[in-house]
Amino acid sequence: MKVVALVGSIRKDSYNRKLAEYVKNKYKEQMDVEILNLRDVPFYDQDIENDPPAPVKELRQKVAAADAVLWVTPEYNYSIPGVLKNVIDWLSRGDRVINGKPSFIMGASMGLLGTVRAQQHLRDILFSPGVNSPLLPGNEVYVGVVHEKMDENGNIKDEATVIFLESVIANFVKWFNQQAAAMAVK
Ligand code: FNR
């Protein structure tokens, strides 16, 4: 299964990026995760949405070619960062490559709540009709107090988090395969 990871933080020491890298490296057998570079994606502009700059074309091509999207979001002021909202706006227009693409969400923060409010907003956006991205049901991944759970190399040292992520990835793969099988029957 080919998965693109869209990470809402572009800073070099981002915990969320490290979380995406952890998933990419740890679950190589189950899925091929590519973390996309979002730094060069310009602000959404309706005037050029059908012939956008190269970074947007590349973003759309990679999402179109992927089986699923992994969103890894920090929480900024109780919501998702502008980096992610901007990407969603581009993906929801033109050839609408996000439409129908299965998604799952994770997020990490140093606070106790682990991006719960940002993820609630992200779910609302993904379910909006213009985006329409089906979301892994029944699993929410909030990695709170991340600075105590992850070492400087991005390894998760908190055993409960490791075990929980294991179950979420297994659930996602199972759910994705069920969706794919249902699509094949139609
Ligand atoms: C934050 N942070 C934050 N944390 C939180 O739990 N709730 C919030 O509403 C906010 N708001 C917020 C706004 C802005 C502009 C910044 C820069 C930060 C703290 C945030 O969780 C922390 O910086 C994380 O480390 C950001 O994620 P990365 O960059 O480590 O992936």
Residues whose N, C-alpha, C, O or C-beta is under 5 A from the ligand:
A	BS01	FNR	S9 R11 D13 S14 Y15 N16 R17 P74 E75 Y76 N77 Y78 A108 S109 M110 G111
